[in-house]
Amino acid sequence: MMEYSLREYRDSDYAVVHEVYSTGFREHSRAIFVMVLRRLRVQAVLFAVFLALLELSGSLLTAMLGVSGGLLAIRVSVQCLLEQGVRLGLSEDLQNIRASYMDPSRVARFWVAEVQGILVGTVAILPCVEERGAWELKRITVLKRSRGRGIGKALCQTAMEFAANHGVERVVLFTSMAQSDAHRLYDSLGFKKETEFVWPSLPARLVNFLVYKYAYKVGVRTEQMLISY
Ligand SMILES: CC(C)(COP(=O)(O)OP(=O)(O)OC[C@H]1O[C@@H](n2cnc3c(N)ncnc32)[C@H](O)[C@@H]1OP(=O)(O)O)[C@@H](O)C(=O)NCCC(=O)NCCS
């Protein structure tokens, strides 16, 4: 069993936290691409492009090039979407982590997980902008090499305990359709999926990129909520 420890964020973590966040966000590129290609509507459009080009040009090569162009356009849209997401995160709360989370005048917090002194994971919690009264769990990432050992769960439980100690009744989080490992983590913590919507950006609309909102009612303390690290 890999030994790990959790602690609050320090300014010296800044660059590594940015790196961990960006890497975790970008890793879903392939999964999103595959999810988009699995949609019947996308397959139908690509097939229609193929048939139309074949009919118009009489050339199989042209028809195949047309479909390749369509695939490339989807791939580029997915990349743009992920880069938008990374830029957004880095320009919001992560731009000044101390001010966003660790300022004593704000009730919010940022934690990191370490293995042998190396930062391998992050989580944060703060009052939710989109929903008054609720708090939002954010920036949950564990480096690939340290996954599946309970670190993500321990990070989330620490944040949830912090919320409970501050009298918070409802914790929400936003996750994307591609983050299936995270969905399992949230399920195991007792979160419930409430709504889904298309992320409001052009590349997201192009690939129908869904964001899910999960919520947890603090106070309904389940066995899983007991910190076990
Ligand atoms: C989501 C993430 C943080 C999970 O971290 P982790 O340290 O591997 O999670 P844990 O080991 O604590 O697992 C927590 C729970 O989720 C389940 N889980 C996590 N990854 C899983 C996987 N790949 N397959 C099956 N179950 C999984 C575990 O079974 C565990 O549940 P249990 O305790 O009831 O058995 C990690 O996969 C990650 O960083 N992903 C990329 C970034 C991301 O998507 N972040 C979410 C942003 S919304």
The ligand as an SDF file (V2000), in Angstrom:
LIG
                    3D

 48 50  0  0  0  0  0  0  0  0999 V2000
  -11.0270   10.8630  -10.5180 C   0  0  0  0  0  0  0  0  0  0  0  0
   -9.6930   10.6720   -9.8400 C   0  0  0  0  0  0  0  0  0  0  0  0
   -9.3420   11.9180   -9.0290 C   0  0  0  0  0  0  0  0  0  0  0  0
   -9.7870    9.4490   -8.8920 C   0  0  0  0  0  0  0  0  0  0  0  0
   -8.6080    9.4000   -8.1200 O   0  0  0  0  0  0  0  0  0  0  0  0
   -8.1200    8.0450   -7.4180 P   0  0  0  0  0  0  0  0  0  0  0  0
   -7.0850    8.4040   -6.4220 O   0  0  0  0  0  0  0  0  0  0  0  0
   -7.7490    7.0460   -8.4320 O   0  0  0  0  0  0  0  0  0  0  0  0
   -9.4810    7.5640   -6.7060 O   0  0  0  0  0  0  0  0  0  0  0  0
   -9.5740    6.5350   -5.5010 P   0  0  0  0  0  0  0  0  0  0  0  0
   -8.4630    5.5390   -5.5800 O   0  0  0  0  0  0  0  0  0  0  0  0
   -9.6950    7.2960   -4.2230 O   0  0  0  0  0  0  0  0  0  0  0  0
  -10.9480    5.8150   -5.7980 O   0  0  0  0  0  0  0  0  0  0  0  0
  -12.1290    6.3560   -5.2710 C   0  0  0  0  0  0  0  0  0  0  0  0
  -13.3070    5.5240   -5.6740 C   0  0  0  0  0  0  0  0  0  0  0  0
  -13.5350    5.6140   -7.0630 O   0  0  0  0  0  0  0  0  0  0  0  0
  -13.4360    4.3350   -7.6680 C   0  0  0  0  0  0  0  0  0  0  0  0
  -12.5920    4.4640   -8.8450 N   0  0  0  0  0  0  0  0  0  0  0  0
  -11.6680    5.4050   -9.1020 C   0  0  0  0  0  0  0  0  0  0  0  0
  -11.0750    5.1660  -10.2970 N   0  0  0  0  0  0  0  0  0  0  0  0
  -11.6670    4.0370  -10.7770 C   0  0  0  0  0  0  0  0  0  0  0  0
  -11.5000    3.2570  -11.9380 C   0  0  0  0  0  0  0  0  0  0  0  0
  -10.6180    3.5800  -12.8840 N   0  0  0  0  0  0  0  0  0  0  0  0
  -12.2640    2.1650  -12.0930 N   0  0  0  0  0  0  0  0  0  0  0  0
  -13.1600    1.7970  -11.1460 C   0  0  0  0  0  0  0  0  0  0  0  0
  -13.3620    2.4970  -10.0190 N   0  0  0  0  0  0  0  0  0  0  0  0
  -12.6280    3.5850   -9.8400 C   0  0  0  0  0  0  0  0  0  0  0  0
  -12.7540    3.4400   -6.6770 C   0  0  0  0  0  0  0  0  0  0  0  0
  -13.2190    2.1210   -6.7890 O   0  0  0  0  0  0  0  0  0  0  0  0
  -13.1080    4.0500   -5.3540 C   0  0  0  0  0  0  0  0  0  0  0  0
  -14.3450    3.6010   -4.8780 O   0  0  0  0  0  0  0  0  0  0  0  0
  -14.3980    2.6060   -3.5920 P   0  0  0  0  0  0  0  0  0  0  0  0
  -13.6010    3.2390   -2.5330 O   0  0  0  0  0  0  0  0  0  0  0  0
  -15.8540    2.5150   -3.2930 O   0  0  0  0  0  0  0  0  0  0  0  0
  -13.7870    1.3290   -4.0690 O   0  0  0  0  0  0  0  0  0  0  0  0
   -8.5610   10.3820  -10.8840 C   0  0  0  0  0  0  0  0  0  0  0  0
   -8.9690    9.3040  -11.7050 O   0  0  0  0  0  0  0  0  0  0  0  0
   -8.2260   11.5690  -11.7700 C   0  0  0  0  0  0  0  0  0  0  0  0
   -7.4220   12.4250  -11.3740 O   0  0  0  0  0  0  0  0  0  0  0  0
   -8.7960   11.6410  -12.9810 N   0  0  0  0  0  0  0  0  0  0  0  0
   -8.4470   12.6910  -13.9490 C   0  0  0  0  0  0  0  0  0  0  0  0
   -8.9050   14.0670  -13.5200 C   0  0  0  0  0  0  0  0  0  0  0  0
  -10.3920   14.1330  -13.3820 C   0  0  0  0  0  0  0  0  0  0  0  0
  -11.1490   13.6180  -14.1880 O   0  0  0  0  0  0  0  0  0  0  0  0
  -10.8120   14.8170  -12.2970 N   0  0  0  0  0  0  0  0  0  0  0  0
  -12.2240   15.0220  -12.0350 C   0  0  0  0  0  0  0  0  0  0  0  0
  -12.6080   16.3870  -12.3750 C   0  0  0  0  0  0  0  0  0  0  0  0
  -14.3680   16.6160  -12.2520 S   0  0  0  0  0  0  0  0  0  0  0  0
  1  2  1  0
  2  3  1  0
  2  4  1  0
  2 36  1  0
  4  5  1  0
  5  6  1  0
  6  7  2  0
  6  8  1  0
  6  9  1  0
  9 10  1  0
 10 11  2  0
 10 12  1  0
 10 13  1  0
 13 14  1  0
 14 15  1  0
 15 16  1  0
 15 30  1  0
 16 17  1  0
 17 18  1  0
 17 28  1  0
 18 19  1  0
 18 27  1  0
 19 20  2  0
 20 21  1  0
 21 22  1  0
 21 27  2  0
 22 23  1  0
 22 24  2  0
 24 25  1  0
 25 26  2  0
 26 27  1  0
 28 29  1  0
 28 30  1  0
 30 31  1  0
 31 32  1  0
 32 33  2  0
 32 34  1  0
 32 35  1  0
 36 37  1  0
 36 38  1  0
 38 39  2  0
 38 40  1  0
 40 41  1  0
 41 42  1  0
 42 43  1  0
 43 44  2  0
 43 45  1  0
 45 46  1  0
 46 47  1  0
 47 48  1  0
M  END
$$$$
